[in-house]
């Protein structure tokens, strides 16, 4: 079941706070630190990227997420 907008916003802020404390994280690292399921984390990342608060970069075989300054 897809979470409601309020839940997505709350989880997005958790992801944002996590990224504000580190330089960058992979999806798996974020999932581990935020304790979110795959769907919840994907929705949070999508929301934050739409709001231009985070960005992603590929380095080799890895994709990293970081704050967008």
N, C-alpha and C positions, 0 to 999 in steps of 0.2 A: 504494500500500500504506500502510495506517495504521501509524504508528510505535507501538512498545510503550510501556508506562507509564513506564519509566525514561527513555526518550528524550524523551517529552512533558514530564516533570518537569524534565529538564535544559534543554530549550529554553524552558520557562516561566520558569525562573530567569534566563535570558539576557534575556528580554523584561522581566522585573521589574527587573533591574539597569539596563537601558536607560532605563526609565521613572523610575527613582530619580535619574537624572542630568539629567532634563529636566522641565519643567513639565507638558507634555502632548505627545502625538503623534497623528497620524492613522494609519490602518492602513498607508498607503503609506510614511509616514516610518518606522514601526516595521519594516516589511518591509525597507526599504532599510538601516536601521541594524543589524538583527539578521541579515540575510542568510538569511532563512527563506522557504520557499515558502508559497503561500497556505494550503494545508492545515495545514502545521506551525504557522503563525502563528495560524490560527483555533483550533486545538486548544489552543495555549498560552494564548491570550486566554480561551477558555472555562474552562480550568482555573483561571486566576488569578481570574476573576470568580466562579466557584463557591466559591473559597476566600476571597472578599471582600478580596482583596489589591489589585485594581484596579477602576476603574469607568469607565464611558463616559458622555460627554455630547454632545448634539447642539448645534451652534451653526451656524445657517444650514443650508447644504447639507453641512456637514462633521460627522463623528463623531470625537471626540477620546478618547483613552485616557489615564488618569492614575492615580497611586496613590490608593487609598482610605484616607483617614486616619481 
